[in-house]
Amino acid sequence: QEPQPREDLALALERRGAWQQAARQLRLAAAADTHRSRPWMLLPGALLQLGDTAAARVAALTALRHFAGDPDVRVPAHDVLARTRRVTAHAVGTTP
């Protein structure tokens, strides 16, 4: 299936708070066309909403590696990395 409909479905699912299904659609969209940045712009945030900080960090780092020059990917990826650092620091008692 084409990535665009999956991305649109993921956004609709996110609006309903269906983060698990949204993340699945974004992963499928990213796999369908590895050159599209939109799934990678959205996936780290969806994973973070699920509470999966480790997967959100991996997705954000992957997004940055593949789309470093794209500010539409770079800004949300850096945001997720900053937010997951705060969550991790708070969990171990070393807030930044």
Secondary structure as UniProt FT lines:
FT   HELIX           3..15
FT   TURN            16..17
FT   HELIX           19..32
FT   TURN            34..35
FT   HELIX           38..50
FT   HELIX           53..66
FT   TURN            68..69
FT   HELIX           71..92
//
